[in-house]
Amino acid sequence: MGERIAKCGCGQLSVSVTGEPDMVVMCNCTACQRRSGSQFGSGAFFQRSNAAITGDYKAYTRLGDSGKRLTNYFCPTCGTNIAWEAEFRPGWIGVAVGAFAEPSFPPPNVVLYDGQRHAWITPPGNARILPGGARSG
């Protein structure tokens, strides 16, 4: 696939990426639940060199369970969290799958923090399921 563009709710912030994602993650941790305002967060990871952020954004950095920093980028106008970079995965950027607004986007192939998944959510059948974060399993 060529270029994909993820946009925030108001459209002023976007992330353009080229190529296919390295992985698509469904994360059930409580931090992603709060970050996304949903029962889980879904992100596609691309090489940072294949991504460009355009528009104004604010950044929020927190420590993950690994003790390493994770920086979220969000629109200062509409509040959409569109992307993030994790210290434990240098050279990569995660982009919120929903921001692509592309129903045919590849499904998650990794499920993180399955122990915090809402019982009524069924992960994709072919996904690698980890009880904790990316460093577990």
N, CA, C and O atoms as a DFTB+ gen file, in Angstrom:
548 C
 N C O
     1  1       0.855      -1.182       0.000
     2  2       0.000       0.000       0.000
     3  2       0.891       1.232       0.000
     4  3       1.995       1.211       0.545
     5  1       0.415       2.281      -0.601
     6  2       1.146       3.537      -0.670
     7  2       1.013       4.328       0.606
     8  3       1.384       3.863       1.683
     9  1       0.484       5.525       0.480
    10  2       0.361       6.429       1.621
    11  2      -1.007       6.287       2.277
    12  3      -2.030       6.135       1.609
    13  1      -0.993       6.342       3.615
    14  2      -2.220       6.412       4.411
    15  2      -2.117       7.683       5.242
    16  3      -1.027       8.084       5.652
    17  1      -3.271       8.314       5.486
    18  2      -3.282       9.528       6.297
    19  2      -4.273       9.367       7.438
    20  3      -5.456       9.106       7.221
    21  1      -3.774       9.526       8.647
    22  2      -4.603       9.520       9.849
    23  2      -4.859      10.971      10.228
    24  3      -3.949      11.797      10.164
    25  1      -6.093      11.290      10.623
    26  2      -6.433      12.672      10.994
    27  2      -7.148      12.707      12.330
    28  3      -7.805      11.749      12.739
    29  1      -7.001      13.842      12.997
    30  2      -7.732      14.075      14.233
    31  2      -9.187      14.419      13.899
    32  3      -9.551      14.519      12.727
    33  1     -10.000      14.594      14.913
    34  2     -11.413      14.882      14.714
    35  2     -11.701      16.164      13.963
    36  3     -12.645      16.221      13.176
    37  1     -10.898      17.202      14.196
    38  2     -11.145      18.476      13.506
    39  2     -10.355      18.597      12.212
    40  3     -10.593      19.514      11.426
    41  1      -9.412      17.677      11.980
    42  2      -8.670      17.631      10.730
    43  2      -7.400      18.463      10.658
    44  3      -6.704      18.409       9.644
    45  1      -7.064      19.235      11.700
    46  2      -5.877      20.095      11.603
    47  2      -4.581      19.327      11.877
    48  3      -3.509      19.785      11.481
    49  1      -4.652      18.178      12.540
    50  2      -3.472      17.369      12.841
    51  2      -3.576      16.059      12.068
    52  3      -4.612      15.394      12.086
    53  1      -2.496      15.699      11.393
    54  2      -2.512      14.443      10.652
    55  2      -1.154      13.755      10.737
    56  3      -0.129      14.379      11.012
    57  1      -1.184      12.469      10.494
    58  2       0.026      11.671      10.385
    59  2      -0.072      10.917       9.071
    60  3      -1.011      10.149       8.857
    61  1       0.891      11.135       8.195
    62  2       0.917      10.374       6.946
    63  2       1.996       9.306       7.072
    64  3       3.089       9.562       7.576
    65  1       1.669       8.114       6.607
    66  2       2.594       6.990       6.681
    67  2       2.653       6.309       5.319
    68  3       1.695       6.358       4.548
    69  1       3.769       5.684       5.036
    70  2       3.895       4.891       3.821
    71  2       4.226       3.461       4.211
    72  3       4.865       3.207       5.233
    73  1       3.782       2.540       3.382
    74  2       4.036       1.129       3.630
    75  2       3.001       0.524       4.549
    76  3       2.082       1.192       5.023
    77  1       3.179      -0.758       4.782
    78  2       2.278      -1.495       5.668
    79  2       2.797      -1.419       7.104
    80  3       4.001      -1.286       7.320
    81  1       1.893      -1.503       8.087
    82  2       2.359      -1.486       9.478
    83  2       3.159      -2.741       9.808
    84  3       2.899      -3.821       9.276
    85  1       4.132      -2.577      10.690
    86  2       4.913      -3.705      11.186
    87  2       4.025      -4.619      12.023
    88  3       4.123      -5.844      11.951
    89  1       3.170      -4.004      12.805
    90  2       2.189      -4.751      13.588
    91  2       1.028      -3.841      13.921
    92  3       1.154      -2.617      13.947
    93  1      -0.106      -4.470      14.174
    94  2      -1.306      -3.758      14.602
    95  2      -1.668      -4.349      15.963
    96  3      -1.833      -5.561      16.106
    97  1      -1.788      -3.483      16.944
    98  2      -1.952      -3.905      18.325
    99  2      -3.319      -3.518      18.862
   100  3      -3.825      -2.428      18.596
   101  1      -3.898      -4.423      19.616
   102  2      -5.087      -4.145      20.423
   103  2      -4.591      -4.181      21.867
   104  3      -4.245      -5.247      22.377
   105  1      -4.554      -3.030      22.523
   106  2      -4.043      -2.963      23.889
   107  2      -5.190      -2.728      24.858
   108  3      -5.948      -1.767      24.723
   109  1      -5.305      -3.615      25.833
   110  2      -6.391      -3.562      26.807
   111  2      -5.981      -2.960      28.138
   112  3      -6.766      -2.992      29.086
   113  1      -4.763      -2.406      28.242
   114  2      -4.323      -1.850      29.523
   115  2      -5.221      -0.674      29.913
   116  3      -5.819      -0.024      29.056
   117  1      -5.303      -0.419      31.198
   118  2      -6.176       0.661      31.648
   119  2      -5.699       2.027      31.154
   120  3      -6.518       2.923      30.952
   121  1      -4.387       2.203      30.953
   122  2      -3.887       3.475      30.428
   123  2      -4.401       3.704      29.014
   124  3      -4.796       4.822      28.681
   125  1      -4.407       2.672      28.174
   126  2      -4.942       2.822      26.810
   127  2      -6.459       2.996      26.824
   128  3      -7.014       3.701      25.981
   129  1      -7.122       2.358      27.772
   130  2      -8.569       2.560      27.886
   131  2      -8.861       4.032      28.187
   132  3      -9.758       4.629      27.592
   133  1      -8.108       4.599      29.101
   134  2      -8.316       6.008      29.455
   135  2      -7.867       6.941      28.324
   136  3      -8.527       7.942      28.044
   137  1      -6.741       6.611      27.676
   138  2      -6.215       7.434      26.586
   139  2      -7.198       7.489      25.419
   140  3      -7.408       8.547      24.824
   141  1      -7.791       6.357      25.100
   142  2      -8.666       6.288      23.934
   143  2     -10.124       6.614      24.266
   144  3     -10.900       6.959      23.375
   145  1     -10.495       6.505      25.536
   146  2     -11.894       6.687      25.908
   147  2     -12.745       5.508      25.483
   148  3     -13.971       5.610      25.434
   149  1     -12.110       4.399      25.180
   150  2     -12.792       3.195      24.722
   151  2     -12.361       2.022      25.599
   152  3     -11.610       2.202      26.557
   153  1     -12.833       0.835      25.271
   154  2     -12.507      -0.343      26.070
   155  2     -11.092      -0.849      25.795
   156  3     -10.561      -1.648      26.567
   157  1     -10.479      -0.394      24.707
   158  2      -9.106      -0.754      24.384
   159  2      -8.556       0.283      23.416
   160  3      -9.308       1.063      22.831
   161  1      -7.254       0.285      23.257
   162  2      -6.626       1.142      22.262
   163  2      -6.141       0.272      21.112
   164  3      -5.725      -0.866      21.329
   165  1      -6.190       0.786      19.914
   166  2      -5.708       0.042      18.758
   167  2      -4.729       0.922      17.997
   168  3      -5.069       2.028      17.576
   169  1      -3.517       0.423      17.825
   170  2      -2.489       1.199      17.152
   171  2      -1.751       0.384      16.112
   172  3      -1.542      -0.818      16.274
   173  1      -1.360       1.053      15.046
   174  2      -0.547       0.440      13.998
   175  2       0.844       1.041      14.098
   176  3       0.991       2.260      14.198
   177  1       1.860       0.197      14.072
   178  2       3.230       0.664      14.221
   179  2       3.960       0.693      12.882
   180  3       4.010      -0.291      12.144
   181  1       4.520       1.865      12.603
   182  2       5.264       2.123      11.370
   183  2       6.660       2.604      11.734
   184  3       6.861       3.174      12.807
   185  1       7.622       2.379      10.852
   186  2       8.940       2.949      11.063
   187  2       8.796       4.466      11.083
   188  3       8.113       5.043      10.237
   189  1       9.438       5.101      12.044
   190  2       9.317       6.557      12.199
   191  2       9.784       7.285      10.947
   192  3       9.257       8.348      10.618
   193  1      10.754       6.734      10.255
   194  2      11.262       7.362       9.031
   195  2      10.231       7.342       7.898
   196  3      10.396       8.050       6.904
   197  1       9.176       6.543       8.038
   198  2       8.105       6.471       7.036
   199  2       6.855       7.215       7.474
   200  3       5.778       6.996       6.920
   201  1       6.989       8.099       8.468
   202  2       5.838       8.835       8.996
   203  2       6.157      10.316       9.115
   204  3       7.287      10.703       9.411
   205  1       5.143      11.138       8.879
   206  2       5.289      12.591       9.036
   207  2       4.075      13.139       9.761
   208  3       2.937      12.856       9.385
   209  1       4.321      13.924      10.803
   210  2       3.247      14.587      11.545
   211  2       3.111      16.004      11.009
   212  3       4.093      16.739      10.908
   213  1       1.880      16.379      10.665
   214  2       1.603      17.712      10.138
   215  2       0.527      18.375      10.990
   216  3      -0.498      17.764      11.291
   217  1       0.760      19.618      11.374
   218  2      -0.207      20.359      12.179
   219  2       0.309      20.580      13.584
   220  3       1.375      20.091      13.960
   221  1      -0.466      21.326      14.352
   222  2      -0.106      21.610      15.737
   223  2      -0.503      20.439      16.626
   224  3      -1.553      19.827      16.429
   225  1       0.335      20.137      17.594
   226  2       0.008      19.081      18.551
   227  2       0.598      19.417      19.904
   228  3       1.509      20.236      20.021
   229  1       0.072      18.782      20.902
   230  2       0.630      18.810      22.251
   231  2       1.100      17.394      22.533
   232  3       0.632      16.435      21.921
   233  1       2.026      17.279      23.462
   234  2       2.558      15.973      23.822
   235  2       2.366      15.738      25.316
   236  3       2.495      16.651      26.131
   237  1       2.059      14.507      25.646
   238  2       1.943      14.085      27.040
   239  2       2.804      12.840      27.205
   240  3       2.619      11.855      26.491
   241  1       3.750      12.883      28.150
   242  2       4.647      11.762      28.378
   243  2       4.355      11.147      29.739
   244  3       4.201      11.846      30.740
   245  1       4.283       9.829      29.749
   246  2       4.065       9.095      30.997
   247  2       5.029       7.922      31.041
   248  3       5.602       7.537      30.022
   249  1       5.202       7.359      32.224
   250  2       5.999       6.147      32.357
   251  2       5.093       4.949      32.172
   252  3       4.010       4.889      32.754
   253  1       5.527       3.995      31.364
   254  2       4.790       2.758      31.173
   255  2       5.165       1.747      32.241
   256  3       6.006       2.016      33.098
   257  1       4.538       0.588      32.185
   258  2       4.852      -0.480      33.135
   259  2       6.311      -0.891      33.071
   260  3       6.868      -1.382      34.053
   261  1       6.931      -0.690      31.914
   262  2       8.335      -1.052      31.724
   263  2       9.282      -0.086      32.438
   264  3      10.473      -0.365      32.580
   265  1       8.743       1.056      32.886
   266  2       9.579       2.093      33.479
   267  2      10.149       3.039      32.431
   268  3      10.892       3.963      32.763
   269  1       9.805       2.814      31.179
   270  2      10.278       3.658      30.083
   271  2       9.176       4.625      29.681
   272  3       7.994       4.385      29.925
   273  1       9.594       5.738      29.051
   274  2       8.651       6.798      28.676
   275  2       7.857       6.452      27.427
   276  3       8.357       5.812      26.502
   277  1       6.620       6.889      27.426
   278  2       5.731       6.782      26.279
   279  2       5.131       8.171      26.064
   280  3       4.506       8.728      26.967
   281  1       5.321       8.722      24.879
   282  2       4.842      10.073      24.579
   283  2       3.676      10.001      23.622
   284  3       3.782       9.432      22.536
   285  1       2.545      10.588      24.036
   286  2       1.333      10.654      23.216
   287  2       1.240      12.024      22.571
   288  3       1.513      13.038      23.214
   289  1       0.855      12.058      21.301
   290  2       0.649      13.309      20.570
   291  2      -0.844      13.486      20.346
   292  3      -1.524      12.584      19.856
   293  1      -1.347      14.662      20.710
   294  2      -2.783      14.892      20.547
   295  2      -3.045      16.299      20.043
   296  3      -2.224      17.202      20.202
   297  1      -4.209      16.461      19.431
   298  2      -4.603      17.746      18.861
   299  2      -5.009      18.701      19.983
   300  3      -5.847      18.346      20.813
   301  1      -4.430      19.912      20.028
   302  2      -4.793      20.866      21.069
   303  2      -6.177      21.475      20.853
   304  3      -6.731      22.088      21.766
   305  1      -6.736      21.314      19.663
   306  2      -8.062      21.872      19.370
   307  2      -9.174      20.894      19.743
   308  3     -10.080      21.248      20.497
   309  1      -9.112      19.655      19.215
   310  2     -10.205      18.709      19.443
   311  2      -9.864      17.615      20.451
   312  3     -10.756      16.890      20.892
   313  1      -8.596      17.483      20.821
   314  2      -8.185      16.522      21.846
   315  2      -7.895      15.117      21.358
   316  3      -7.547      14.256      22.166
   317  1      -8.023      14.851      20.067
   318  2      -7.774      13.506      19.551
   319  2      -6.336      13.084      19.781
   320  3      -5.405      13.805      19.422
   321  1      -6.152      11.903      20.388
   322  2      -4.817      11.305      20.526
   323  2      -4.557      10.525      19.247
   324  3      -5.182       9.493      19.004
   325  1      -3.640      11.016      18.438
   326  2      -3.455      10.465      17.099
   327  2      -2.255       9.528      16.977
   328  3      -2.257       8.635      16.130
   329  1      -1.227       9.718      17.814
   330  2      -0.017       8.911      17.678
   331  2       0.765       8.888      18.979
   332  3       0.495       9.662      19.898
   333  1       1.745       7.981      19.044
   334  2       2.599       7.884      20.216
   335  2       3.917       7.231      19.842
   336  3       4.024       6.490      18.865
   337  1       4.917       7.535      20.659
   338  2       6.233       6.931      20.512
   339  2       6.650       6.408      21.880
   340  3       6.463       7.071      22.900
   341  1       7.219       5.205      21.879
   342  2       7.615       4.551      23.125
   343  2       9.126       4.385      23.172
   344  3       9.752       3.952      22.204
   345  1       9.695       4.737      24.315
   346  2      11.136       4.620      24.502
   347  2      11.607       3.168      24.327
   348  3      12.738       2.927      23.905
   349  1      10.735       2.206      24.654
   350  2      11.133       0.808      24.535
   351  2      11.084       0.300      23.094
   352  3      11.498      -0.825      22.814
   353  1      10.575       1.134      22.179
   354  2      10.544       0.763      20.759
   355  2      11.055       1.942      19.928
   356  3      10.284       2.554      19.188
   357  1      12.338       2.263      20.043
   358  2      12.880       3.421      19.318
   359  2      12.816       3.207      17.805
   360  3      12.965       2.095      17.300
   361  1      12.587       4.318      17.106
   362  2      12.542       4.262      15.651
   363  2      11.189       3.891      15.083
   364  3      11.046       3.723      13.872
   365  1      10.185       3.762      15.954
   366  2       8.837       3.387      15.533
   367  2       7.825       4.389      16.070
   368  3       8.054       5.019      17.103
   369  1       6.711       4.534      15.370
   370  2       5.609       5.376      15.832
   371  2       4.321       4.567      15.750
   372  3       4.059       3.879      14.763
   373  1       3.530       4.664      16.804
   374  2       2.213       4.042      16.808
   375  2       1.191       5.083      16.377
   376  3       1.227       6.223      16.840
   377  1       0.280       4.694      15.492
   378  2      -0.753       5.601      15.015
   379  2      -2.108       4.964      15.327
   380  3      -2.325       3.784      15.050
   381  1      -3.010       5.748      15.900
   382  2      -4.335       5.247      16.252
   383  2      -5.053       4.759      14.997
   384  3      -5.270       5.526      14.059
   385  1      -5.418       3.489      14.988
   386  2      -6.049       2.895      13.806
   387  2      -7.334       3.630      13.437
   388  3      -7.602       3.839      12.254
   389  1      -8.128       4.022      14.423
   390  2      -9.380       4.721      14.139
   391  2      -9.183       6.047      13.427
   392  3     -10.079       6.508      12.720
   393  1      -8.018       6.668      13.605
   394  2      -7.749       7.958      12.961
   395  2      -7.563       7.824      11.454
   396  3      -7.627       8.819      10.732
   397  1      -7.335       6.605      10.973
   398  2      -7.258       6.387       9.531
   399  2      -8.659       6.354       8.907
   400  3      -8.811       6.580       7.706
   401  1      -9.680       6.071       9.723
   402  2     -11.066       5.978       9.234
   403  2     -11.128       5.101       7.978
   404  3     -11.730       5.468       6.969
   405  1     -10.495       3.948       8.074
   406  2     -10.380       3.014       6.952
   407  2     -10.895       1.639       7.404
   408  3     -10.144       0.877       8.013
   409  1     -12.154       1.315       7.117
   410  2     -12.730       0.055       7.590
   411  2     -11.975      -1.199       7.143
   412  3     -12.083      -2.242       7.787
   413  1     -11.217      -1.113       6.057
   414  2     -10.484      -2.287       5.571
   415  2      -9.070      -2.386       6.163
   416  3      -8.276      -3.224       5.737
   417  1      -8.756      -1.526       7.150
   418  2      -7.430      -1.557       7.771
   419  2      -7.183      -2.956       8.346
   420  3      -8.116      -3.588       8.842
   421  1      -5.943      -3.447       8.287
   422  2      -5.658      -4.786       8.822
   423  2      -6.038      -4.895      10.299
   424  3      -5.846      -3.949      11.062
   425  1      -6.576      -6.049      10.700
   426  2      -6.958      -6.241      12.105
   427  2      -5.731      -6.420      12.992
   428  3      -4.633      -6.665      12.492
   429  1      -5.913      -6.298      14.300
   430  2      -4.792      -6.507      15.217
   431  2      -4.197      -7.903      15.066
   432  3      -4.917      -8.894      14.940
   433  1      -2.854      -7.959      15.080
   434  2      -2.185      -9.254      15.077
   435  2      -1.492      -9.524      16.414
   436  3      -0.881     -10.575      16.607
   437  1      -1.596      -8.561      17.332
   438  2      -1.077      -8.716      18.696
   439  2      -2.097      -8.116      19.650
   440  3      -2.597      -7.013      19.431
   441  1      -2.403      -8.861      20.720
   442  2      -3.301      -8.371      21.780
   443  2      -2.474      -8.275      23.054
   444  3      -1.907      -9.264      23.519
   445  1      -2.414      -7.060      23.618
   446  2      -1.648      -6.810      24.841
   447  2      -2.577      -6.661      26.041
   448  3      -3.733      -6.263      25.898
   449  1      -2.066      -6.982      27.212
   450  2      -2.797      -6.852      28.475
   451  2      -4.148      -7.555      28.406
   452  3      -5.180      -6.999      28.781
   453  1      -4.112      -8.788      27.918
   454  2      -5.361      -9.548      27.802
   455  2      -6.034      -9.734      29.155
   456  3      -7.254      -9.889      29.223
   457  1      -5.260      -9.719      30.227
   458  2      -5.826      -9.855      31.563
   459  2      -6.684      -8.665      31.975
   460  3      -7.441      -8.761      32.940
   461  1      -6.581      -7.539      31.259
   462  2      -7.391      -6.358      31.560
   463  2      -8.492      -6.133      30.509
   464  3      -9.181      -5.114      30.528
   465  1      -8.642      -7.098      29.599
   466  2      -9.641      -6.995      28.526
   467  2     -11.043      -7.157      29.109
   468  3     -11.280      -8.023      29.951
   469  1     -11.965      -6.318      28.654
   470  2     -13.364      -6.454      29.038
   471  2     -13.856      -7.813      28.551
   472  3     -13.583      -8.200      27.415
   473  1     -14.567      -8.528      29.388
   474  2     -14.950      -9.913      29.104
   475  2     -15.786     -10.061      27.828
   476  3     -15.756     -11.119      27.198
   477  1     -16.512      -9.045      27.445
   478  2     -17.388      -9.156      26.277
   479  2     -16.695      -8.833      24.962
   480  3     -17.321      -8.900      23.904
   481  1     -15.406      -8.481      25.009
   482  2     -14.646      -8.183      23.792
   483  2     -13.900      -9.445      23.366
   484  3     -13.221     -10.080      24.173
   485  1     -14.035      -9.792      22.108
   486  2     -13.366     -10.969      21.562
   487  2     -12.221     -10.531      20.666
   488  3     -12.439      -9.836      19.674
   489  1     -11.002     -10.932      21.009
   490  2      -9.870     -10.561      20.155
   491  2      -9.889     -11.360      18.848
   492  3     -10.500     -12.427      18.786
   493  1      -9.229     -10.854      17.809
   494  2      -9.156     -11.595      16.548
   495  2      -8.552     -12.989      16.767
   496  3      -7.610     -13.149      17.543
   497  1      -9.092     -13.972      16.089
   498  2      -8.697     -15.361      16.298
   499  2      -7.250     -15.679      15.991
   500  3      -6.676     -16.575      16.611
   501  1      -6.645     -14.971      15.052
   502  2      -5.264     -15.281      14.676
   503  2      -4.229     -14.413      15.391
   504  3      -3.038     -14.510      15.098
   505  1      -4.664     -13.573      16.318
   506  2      -3.741     -12.652      17.005
   507  2      -2.923     -13.376      18.077
   508  3      -3.390     -14.319      18.715
   509  1      -1.701     -12.908      18.248
   510  2      -0.855     -13.374      19.352
   511  2      -1.357     -12.667      20.605
   512  3      -1.409     -11.438      20.642
   513  1      -1.724     -13.426      21.624
   514  2      -2.327     -12.849      22.835
   515  2      -1.340     -12.917      23.987
   516  3      -0.851     -13.988      24.349
   517  1      -1.055     -11.742      24.560
   518  2      -0.130     -11.641      25.686
   519  2      -0.886     -11.173      26.926
   520  3      -1.717     -10.269      26.836
   521  1      -0.608     -11.775      28.082
   522  2      -1.320     -11.384      29.293
   523  2      -0.956      -9.979      29.769
   524  3      -1.760      -9.315      30.423
   525  1       0.258      -9.528      29.441
   526  2       0.729      -8.205      29.833
   527  2       1.133      -7.406      28.625
   528  3       0.510      -7.482      27.567
   529  1       2.208      -6.621      28.802
   530  2       2.670      -5.746      27.721
   531  2       3.523      -6.460      26.698
   532  3       3.628      -7.686      26.690
   533  1       4.129      -5.667      25.835
   534  2       4.908      -6.202      24.722
   535  2       6.097      -7.041      25.183
   536  3       6.586      -7.882      24.429
   537  1       6.554      -6.830      26.377
   538  2       7.714      -7.576      26.885
   539  2       7.305      -8.879      27.565
   540  3       8.170      -9.631      28.015
   541  1       5.981      -9.168      27.651
   542  2       5.543     -10.406      28.273
   543  2       5.378     -11.487      27.212
   544  3       5.443     -11.205      26.015
   545  1       5.168     -12.698      27.646
   546  2       4.859     -13.794      26.724
   547  2       6.060     -14.302      26.104
   548  3       5.992     -15.229      25.297
